[in-house]
Amino acid sequence: MLNISQKREVFHRALLSSGLVKRLATPRTEEEGERYMIMVQGEPLSKTILQERRKLKTSVFYVHRTTGEAARSEFIPPSSV
Protein backbone atom coordinates (compact mmCIF):
# COMPACT_ATOMS: atom_id res chain seq x y z
CA MET A 1 0.00 0.00 0.00
CA LEU A 2 1.32 3.43 -0.90
CA ASN A 3 1.86 6.15 1.67
CA ILE A 4 0.53 9.67 1.11
CA SER A 5 3.81 10.93 -0.34
CA GLN A 6 3.93 8.09 -2.87
CA LYS A 7 0.28 8.64 -3.83
CA ARG A 8 0.98 12.33 -4.38
CA GLU A 9 3.99 11.47 -6.58
CA VAL A 10 1.90 9.07 -8.71
CA PHE A 11 -0.80 11.72 -9.06
CA HIS A 12 1.71 14.39 -10.07
CA ARG A 13 3.31 12.10 -12.66
CA ALA A 14 -0.13 11.36 -14.12
CA LEU A 15 -0.90 15.08 -14.43
CA LEU A 16 2.42 15.75 -16.15
CA SER A 17 2.26 12.77 -18.51
CA SER A 18 -1.31 13.59 -19.55
CA GLY A 19 -0.29 17.08 -20.57
CA LEU A 20 -2.82 18.77 -18.29
CA VAL A 21 0.03 20.53 -16.51
CA LYS A 22 3.48 21.44 -17.79
CA ARG A 23 5.09 21.94 -14.40
CA LEU A 24 4.14 21.66 -10.76
CA ALA A 25 4.24 24.84 -8.70
CA THR A 26 6.30 24.88 -5.56
CA PRO A 27 4.47 25.64 -2.32
CA ARG A 28 4.31 29.31 -1.39
CA THR A 29 6.56 30.49 1.41
CA GLU A 30 6.11 33.40 3.78
CA GLU A 31 9.20 35.05 2.28
CA GLU A 32 7.40 35.71 -1.01
CA GLY A 33 5.57 38.70 0.42
CA GLU A 34 2.21 39.44 1.88
CA ARG A 35 -1.08 39.20 0.02
CA TYR A 36 -3.49 42.10 -0.03
CA MET A 37 -7.12 42.65 -0.95
CA ILE A 38 -8.17 44.39 -4.16
CA MET A 39 -11.54 45.85 -5.08
CA VAL A 40 -13.35 44.21 -8.01
CA GLN A 41 -16.25 45.89 -9.78
CA GLY A 42 -19.27 43.90 -10.94
CA GLU A 43 -20.42 40.55 -9.64
CA PRO A 44 -18.28 38.68 -7.09
CA LEU A 45 -15.19 37.04 -8.57
CA SER A 46 -16.13 33.69 -7.00
CA LYS A 47 -19.41 33.71 -8.93
CA THR A 48 -17.59 34.45 -12.21
CA ILE A 49 -15.13 31.62 -11.57
CA LEU A 50 -17.94 29.14 -10.89
CA GLN A 51 -19.77 30.17 -14.07
CA GLU A 52 -16.63 29.71 -16.17
CA ARG A 53 -15.88 26.31 -14.63
CA ARG A 54 -19.37 25.08 -15.47
CA LYS A 55 -18.71 25.82 -19.15
CA LEU A 56 -15.61 23.63 -19.30
CA LYS A 57 -15.24 19.94 -19.90
CA THR A 58 -13.19 18.69 -16.97
CA SER A 59 -10.84 15.74 -16.58
CA VAL A 60 -10.74 14.19 -13.15
CA PHE A 61 -7.68 12.25 -12.01
CA TYR A 62 -7.68 9.75 -9.23
CA VAL A 63 -5.28 7.19 -7.79
CA HIS A 64 -6.52 3.68 -6.99
CA ARG A 65 -6.31 3.12 -3.24
CA THR A 66 -4.64 -0.31 -3.30
CA THR A 67 -2.75 -0.48 -6.58
CA GLY A 68 -1.59 3.13 -6.77
CA GLU A 69 -2.50 3.27 -10.46
CA ALA A 70 -3.55 6.66 -11.77
CA ALA A 71 -6.67 6.96 -13.92
CA ARG A 72 -8.44 9.74 -15.78
CA SER A 73 -12.17 10.25 -16.09
CA GLU A 74 -14.00 12.76 -18.27
CA PHE A 75 -16.64 14.84 -16.53
CA ILE A 76 -18.93 17.39 -18.16
CA PRO A 77 -20.61 19.57 -15.54
CA PRO A 78 -24.32 20.33 -15.96
CA SER A 79 -25.07 23.63 -17.67
CA SER A 80 -27.80 24.56 -15.22
CA VAL A 81 -26.99 26.18 -11.88
Secondary structure, DSSP 8 states (H G I E B T S, - for coil): ---HHHHHHHHHHHHHHHTS-SS------GGG---------SS-HHHHHHHHHHHS-EEEEEE-TTT--EEEEEE---S--
